[in-house]
Amino acid sequence: MTFTDEACAKLTKIPRIFLKAALTQMVQIAKEEGISVIDGQALEIINDKRRKEKK
């Protein structure tokens, strides 16, 4: 799995204690969606799906 610089810049706001769990979940969702490179647009898709799962 590859993260672009744009995606990494957006992920810097995640507290360090939650970073591993968040990245693991993002990679899992990306694999389910058939995404191999996580960029800004893919990150939006992943975050939307994460929000739906929380509700």
N, CA, C and O atoms as a GROMACS GRO file, in nm:
protein
  220
    1MET      N    1   0.085  -0.116   0.000
    1MET     CA    2   0.000   0.000   0.000
    1MET      C    3   0.090   0.123   0.000
    1MET      O    4   0.189   0.130   0.073
    2THR      N    5   0.054   0.221  -0.084
    2THR     CA    6   0.133   0.342  -0.096
    2THR      C    7   0.048   0.463  -0.060
    2THR      O    8  -0.067   0.475  -0.103
    3PHE      N    9   0.106   0.553   0.017
    3PHE     CA   10   0.040   0.678   0.053
    3PHE      C   11   0.111   0.792  -0.019
    3PHE      O   12   0.234   0.798  -0.020
    4THR      N   13   0.035   0.883  -0.080
    4THR     CA   14   0.096   1.000  -0.144
    4THR      C   15   0.128   1.104  -0.038
    4THR      O   16   0.083   1.095   0.076
    5ASP      N   17   0.208   1.203  -0.076
    5ASP     CA   18   0.243   1.311   0.016
    5ASP      C   19   0.119   1.387   0.061
    5ASP      O   20   0.109   1.429   0.176
    6GLU      N   21   0.024   1.404  -0.030
    6GLU     CA   22  -0.102   1.474   0.002
    6GLU      C   23  -0.178   1.401   0.112
    6GLU      O   24  -0.228   1.464   0.206
    7ALA      N   25  -0.188   1.269   0.100
    7ALA     CA   26  -0.259   1.189   0.201
    7ALA      C   27  -0.185   1.193   0.334
    7ALA      O   28  -0.247   1.205   0.440
    8CYS      N   29  -0.053   1.184   0.330
    8CYS     CA   30   0.026   1.187   0.453
    8CYS      C   31   0.010   1.320   0.526
    8CYS      O   32   0.005   1.324   0.649
    9ALA      N   33   0.001   1.428   0.450
    9ALA     CA   34  -0.016   1.560   0.512
    9ALA      C   35  -0.148   1.567   0.587
    9ALA      O   36  -0.156   1.630   0.693
   10LYS      N   37  -0.252   1.504   0.534
   10LYS     CA   38  -0.382   1.504   0.601
   10LYS      C   39  -0.382   1.413   0.724
   10LYS      O   40  -0.460   1.435   0.816
   11LEU      N   41  -0.297   1.313   0.725
   11LEU     CA   42  -0.294   1.217   0.836
   11LEU      C   43  -0.212   1.265   0.955
   11LEU      O   44  -0.213   1.200   1.060
   12THR      N   45  -0.143   1.376   0.942
   12THR     CA   46  -0.060   1.424   1.052
   12THR      C   47  -0.143   1.473   1.170
   12THR      O   48  -0.090   1.492   1.279
   13LYS      N   49  -0.273   1.493   1.150
   13LYS     CA   50  -0.360   1.540   1.258
   13LYS      C   51  -0.405   1.428   1.351
   13LYS      O   52  -0.462   1.454   1.457
   14ILE      N   53  -0.380   1.302   1.312
   14ILE     CA   54  -0.420   1.188   1.395
   14ILE      C   55  -0.324   1.177   1.512
   14ILE      O   56  -0.202   1.173   1.493
   15PRO      N   57  -0.377   1.171   1.635
   15PRO     CA   58  -0.288   1.155   1.752
   15PRO      C   59  -0.206   1.026   1.741
   15PRO      O   60  -0.257   0.924   1.694
   16ARG      N   61  -0.083   1.031   1.783
   16ARG     CA   62   0.010   0.919   1.768
   16ARG      C   63  -0.044   0.790   1.829
   16ARG      O   64  -0.020   0.682   1.774
   17ILE      N   65  -0.115   0.799   1.939
   17ILE     CA   66  -0.167   0.680   2.006
   17ILE      C   67  -0.268   0.605   1.920
   17ILE      O   68  -0.283   0.483   1.933
   18PHE      N   69  -0.338   0.676   1.831
   18PHE     CA   70  -0.439   0.615   1.745
   18PHE      C   71  -0.389   0.588   1.603
   18PHE      O   72  -0.462   0.531   1.522
   19LEU      N   73  -0.268   0.628   1.573
   19LEU     CA   74  -0.217   0.621   1.436
   19LEU      C   75  -0.212   0.479   1.379
   19LEU      O   76  -0.257   0.456   1.267
   20LYS      N   77  -0.159   0.385   1.454
   20LYS     CA   78  -0.147   0.248   1.404
   20LYS      C   79  -0.285   0.189   1.375
   20LYS      O   80  -0.304   0.126   1.271
   21ALA      N   81  -0.380   0.208   1.465
   21ALA     CA   82  -0.515   0.155   1.445
   21ALA      C   83  -0.582   0.220   1.324
   21ALA      O   84  -0.647   0.153   1.244
   22ALA      N   85  -0.564   0.351   1.310
   22ALA     CA   86  -0.626   0.422   1.198
   22ALA      C   87  -0.566   0.377   1.065
   22ALA      O   88  -0.640   0.354   0.969
   23LEU      N   89  -0.434   0.366   1.059
   23LEU     CA   90  -0.369   0.323   0.935
   23LEU      C   91  -0.407   0.180   0.898
   23LEU      O   92  -0.429   0.150   0.781
   24THR      N   93  -0.415   0.093   0.998
   24THR     CA   94  -0.454  -0.046   0.973
   24THR      C   95  -0.595  -0.052   0.915
   24THR      O   96  -0.620  -0.125   0.819
   25GLN      N   97  -0.686   0.025   0.973
   25GLN     CA   98  -0.823   0.027   0.923
   25GLN      C   99  -0.830   0.087   0.783
   25GLN      O  100  -0.905   0.039   0.698
   26MET      N  101  -0.753   0.191   0.758
   26MET     CA  102  -0.752   0.254   0.625
   26MET      C  103  -0.701   0.158   0.518
   26MET      O  104  -0.758   0.150   0.409
   27VAL      N  105  -0.596   0.084   0.550
   27VAL     CA  106  -0.541  -0.013   0.454
   27VAL      C  107  -0.643  -0.124   0.428
   27VAL      O  108  -0.658  -0.168   0.314
   28GLN      N  109  -0.711  -0.170   0.531
   28GLN     CA  110  -0.812  -0.275   0.516
   28GLN      C  111  -0.925  -0.226   0.424
   28GLN      O  112  -0.967  -0.299   0.334
   29ILE      N  113  -0.974  -0.106   0.446
   29ILE     CA  114  -1.082  -0.051   0.364
   29ILE      C  115  -1.033  -0.031   0.221
   29ILE      O  116  -1.107  -0.058   0.126
   30ALA      N  117  -0.911   0.017   0.205
   30ALA     CA  118  -0.857   0.038   0.071
   30ALA      C  119  -0.849  -0.094  -0.006
   30ALA      O  120  -0.881  -0.098  -0.125
   31LYS      N  121  -0.807  -0.200   0.060
   31LYS     CA  122  -0.802  -0.331  -0.005
   31LYS      C  123  -0.941  -0.377  -0.046
   31LYS      O  124  -0.959  -0.432  -0.155
   32GLU      N  125  -1.041  -0.354   0.041
   32GLU     CA  126  -1.178  -0.392   0.008
   32GLU      C  127  -1.230  -0.315  -0.112
   32GLU      O  128  -1.306  -0.368  -0.193
   33GLU      N  129  -1.188  -0.189  -0.124
   33GLU     CA  130  -1.234  -0.103  -0.234
   33GLU      C  131  -1.148  -0.118  -0.360
   33GLU      O  132  -1.180  -0.059  -0.463
   34GLY      N  133  -1.041  -0.196  -0.352
   34GLY     CA  134  -0.954  -0.217  -0.467
   34GLY      C  135  -0.860  -0.100  -0.492
   34GLY      O  136  -0.819  -0.077  -0.606
   35ILE      N  137  -0.827  -0.026  -0.389
   35ILE     CA  138  -0.738   0.090  -0.400
   35ILE      C  139  -0.597   0.046  -0.362
   35ILE      O  140  -0.577  -0.015  -0.258
   36SER      N  141  -0.499   0.077  -0.448
   36SER     CA  142  -0.361   0.038  -0.418
   36SER      C  143  -0.275   0.159  -0.381
   36SER      O  144  -0.172   0.144  -0.315
   37VAL      N  145  -0.318   0.279  -0.423
   37VAL     CA  146  -0.246   0.402  -0.388
   37VAL      C  147  -0.344   0.494  -0.316
   37VAL      O  148  -0.446   0.533  -0.373
   38ILE      N  149  -0.312   0.530  -0.194
   38ILE     CA  150  -0.400   0.617  -0.118
   38ILE      C  151  -0.356   0.761  -0.139
   38ILE      O  152  -0.250   0.803  -0.093
   39ASP      N  153  -0.440   0.834  -0.210
   39ASP     CA  154  -0.415   0.976  -0.233
   39ASP      C  155  -0.528   1.055  -0.167
   39ASP      O  156  -0.605   0.999  -0.090
   40GLY      N  157  -0.538   1.183  -0.196
   40GLY     CA  158  -0.639   1.266  -0.133
   40GLY      C  159  -0.780   1.218  -0.161
   40GLY      O  160  -0.864   1.214  -0.070
   41GLN      N  161  -0.808   1.181  -0.285
   41GLN     CA  162  -0.942   1.134  -0.322
   41GLN      C  163  -0.974   1.000  -0.257
   41GLN      O  164  -1.084   0.980  -0.207
   42ALA      N  165  -0.879   0.910  -0.257
   42ALA     CA  166  -0.900   0.779  -0.193
   42ALA      C  167  -0.919   0.795  -0.043
   42ALA      O  168  -0.996   0.722   0.018
   43LEU      N  169  -0.849   0.890   0.015
   43LEU     CA  170  -0.862   0.916   0.158
   43LEU      C  171  -1.002   0.963   0.193
   43LEU      O  172  -1.056   0.926   0.297
   44GLU      N  173  -1.062   1.043   0.106
   44GLU     CA  174  -1.200   1.088   0.128
   44GLU      C  175  -1.296   0.970   0.124
   44GLU      O  176  -1.387   0.961   0.206
   45ILE      N  177  -1.278   0.879   0.028
   45ILE     CA  178  -1.362   0.760   0.017
   45ILE      C  179  -1.349   0.675   0.143
   45ILE      O  180  -1.449   0.628   0.198
   46ILE      N  181  -1.226   0.655   0.189
   46ILE     CA  182  -1.201   0.575   0.308
   46ILE      C  183  -1.263   0.640   0.431
   46ILE      O  184  -1.327   0.572   0.511
   47ASN      N  185  -1.245   0.771   0.446
   47ASN     CA  186  -1.301   0.841   0.563
   47ASN      C  187  -1.453   0.838   0.562
   47ASN      O  188  -1.515   0.826   0.668
   48ASP      N  189  -1.516   0.849   0.445
   48ASP     CA  190  -1.662   0.840   0.437
   48ASP      C  191  -1.709   0.703   0.483
   48ASP      O  192  -1.807   0.692   0.557
   49LYS      N  193  -1.640   0.599   0.439
   49LYS     CA  194  -1.678   0.463   0.479
   49LYS      C  195  -1.657   0.443   0.629
   49LYS      O  196  -1.738   0.377   0.694
   50ARG      N  197  -1.549   0.498   0.685
   50ARG     CA  198  -1.524   0.487   0.830
   50ARG      C  199  -1.633   0.557   0.909
   50ARG      O  200  -1.677   0.506   1.012
   51ARG      N  201  -1.677   0.673   0.862
   51ARG     CA  202  -1.784   0.746   0.932
   51ARG      C  203  -1.916   0.668   0.929
   51ARG      O  204  -1.988   0.665   1.029
   52LYS      N  205  -1.946   0.606   0.816
   52LYS     CA  206  -2.069   0.527   0.804
   52LYS      C  207  -2.066   0.407   0.898
   52LYS      O  208  -2.168   0.370   0.956
   53GLU      N  209  -1.949   0.345   0.915
   53GLU     CA  210  -1.937   0.229   1.002
   53GLU      C  211  -1.955   0.268   1.150
   53GLU      O  212  -2.004   0.188   1.230
   54LYS      N  213  -1.916   0.390   1.186
   54LYS     CA  214  -1.929   0.435   1.324
   54LYS      C  215  -2.073   0.461   1.364
   54LYS      O  216  -2.108   0.447   1.481
   55LYS      N  217  -2.156   0.498   1.267
   55LYS     CA  218  -2.297   0.532   1.298
   55LYS      C  219  -2.382   0.412   1.316
   55LYS      O  220  -2.501   0.424   1.342
   0.00000   0.00000   0.00000
